[in-house]
Amino acid sequence: MLLVEEIVQQTTDTITCRKTFREDEFFVQGHYPDFPLVPGAILCECAMQAGAILLSEVMQQADGVPVATRLNNVKFTRMVRPGDTIEMDIKLSDQLSGAYFLTARVTVDGQLAARMDFACAAATLP
């Protein structure tokens, strides 16, 4: 399930991506009846996918793929509803051997909807 629709800009240690949520997406159905919301877990997944895109070039050189290993300090500050477009700003904060530490901000119309810290490790390909 790909949750990144557009890469707005990318440097070696930052990436900005966008995703617009539709009413017919399966994770919105029943969450909640008569007041559909994008689940917080989906917002986290969006941010981590954007982070994986950021790390993919670095890890490809090491013959690996990014795998999420930790999610910390998650804060949700605004509801995200079908029709909203989120912007994900991800920053690579630190790297220790095969571990990568990132910070994410998810906004809607410039307003913070979620923020989190997460880590990824390089999983080697067979």
C-alpha positions as CSV (number, residue, x, y, z in Angstrom):
1,M,0.0,0.0,0.0
2,L,1.8,3.1,-1.2
3,L,0.8,6.2,0.7
4,V,3.1,8.7,-0.9
5,E,1.7,10.4,-4.1
6,E,4.3,13.1,-4.8
7,I,7.8,14.0,-3.8
8,V,7.9,17.8,-3.5
9,Q,11.6,18.1,-2.8
10,Q,14.5,16.0,-1.6
11,T,18.1,16.6,-0.4
12,T,20.5,14.1,1.0
13,D,19.0,14.5,4.5
14,T,15.4,15.8,4.0
15,I,12.4,15.0,2.0
16,T,9.0,16.6,1.6
17,C,6.1,14.5,0.2
18,R,2.3,14.8,-0.3
19,K,-0.7,12.6,-0.1
20,T,-4.4,13.4,-0.6
21,F,-6.8,11.1,1.1
22,R,-10.0,9.9,-0.6
23,E,-13.3,8.9,0.9
24,D,-13.2,5.5,-0.6
25,E,-9.9,4.4,0.9
26,F,-10.4,1.2,2.9
27,F,-8.9,2.5,6.2
28,V,-11.4,5.4,6.3
29,Q,-14.4,3.0,6.0
30,G,-16.0,2.7,9.5
31,H,-13.4,5.0,11.1
32,Y,-15.8,6.6,12.2
33,P,-19.4,6.2,10.9
34,D,-20.8,9.7,9.9
35,F,-17.5,11.3,10.7
36,P,-14.7,9.7,8.7
37,L,-11.1,10.3,9.9
38,V,-7.7,9.1,8.7
39,P,-6.4,6.8,11.4
40,G,-3.3,7.9,13.3
41,A,-1.5,4.7,12.4
42,I,-1.9,5.6,8.7
43,L,-0.4,9.1,9.3
44,C,2.6,7.3,10.9
45,E,2.9,4.9,8.0
46,C,2.8,7.8,5.5
47,A,5.7,9.5,7.3
48,M,7.7,6.3,7.5
49,Q,7.2,5.6,3.8
50,A,8.5,9.1,3.0
51,G,11.5,8.3,5.2
52,A,12.1,5.1,3.4
53,I,12.1,6.9,0.1
54,L,14.7,9.3,1.6
55,L,16.9,6.4,2.8
56,S,16.4,4.2,-0.2
57,E,19.3,5.6,-2.2
58,V,21.7,5.4,0.7
59,M,20.7,1.9,1.6
60,Q,20.7,0.7,-2.1
61,Q,24.4,1.3,-2.1
62,A,24.7,-0.9,0.9
63,D,22.5,-3.6,-0.7
64,G,19.7,-3.2,1.8
65,V,16.2,-1.8,2.2
66,P,14.9,0.4,5.1
67,V,12.8,-1.3,7.7
68,A,11.2,0.6,10.6
69,T,12.5,-0.4,14.0
70,R,11.2,2.2,16.4
71,L,8.5,4.9,16.6
72,N,8.8,7.4,19.5
73,N,7.3,10.7,20.8
74,V,4.2,10.5,18.5
75,K,1.9,13.4,19.0
76,F,-1.4,13.9,17.0
77,T,-2.6,17.5,17.1
78,R,-5.2,17.8,14.3
79,M,-7.7,15.5,12.8
80,V,-7.1,14.5,9.1
81,R,-10.2,13.8,7.1
82,P,-10.9,12.5,3.6
83,G,-10.3,15.3,1.1
84,D,-7.3,16.7,3.1
85,T,-3.8,16.8,1.6
86,I,-1.0,16.1,4.0
87,E,2.5,17.3,3.6
88,M,5.2,15.1,5.2
89,D,8.5,16.7,6.1
90,I,11.1,14.2,7.1
91,K,14.6,14.9,8.3
92,L,17.5,12.4,8.8
93,S,18.7,13.4,12.3
94,D,21.5,10.9,12.8
95,Q,23.1,7.7,11.5
96,L,24.9,5.1,13.5
97,S,26.3,2.2,11.5
98,G,23.2,0.6,10.0
99,A,20.7,2.6,12.0
100,Y,19.0,5.7,10.8
101,F,17.1,8.2,13.1
102,L,14.5,10.5,11.6
103,T,12.0,13.1,12.6
104,A,8.7,13.7,10.9
105,R,6.2,16.5,10.7
106,V,2.8,15.9,9.1
107,T,0.8,19.1,8.2
108,V,-2.5,19.9,6.6
109,D,-2.8,23.5,5.2
110,G,0.3,24.4,7.1
111,Q,-1.1,23.2,10.5
112,L,0.6,20.5,12.4
113,A,-1.4,17.3,12.4
114,A,1.2,14.9,13.7
115,R,4.9,14.7,14.7
116,M,7.1,11.7,15.5
117,D,10.6,10.3,15.7
118,F,11.4,7.0,14.2
119,A,14.3,4.8,13.3
120,C,15.1,2.5,10.5
121,A,17.7,-0.2,10.0
122,A,19.1,-1.6,6.8
123,A,17.7,-5.1,6.1
124,T,19.9,-6.9,3.6
125,L,18.4,-8.3,0.5
126,P,18.9,-12.0,-0.3
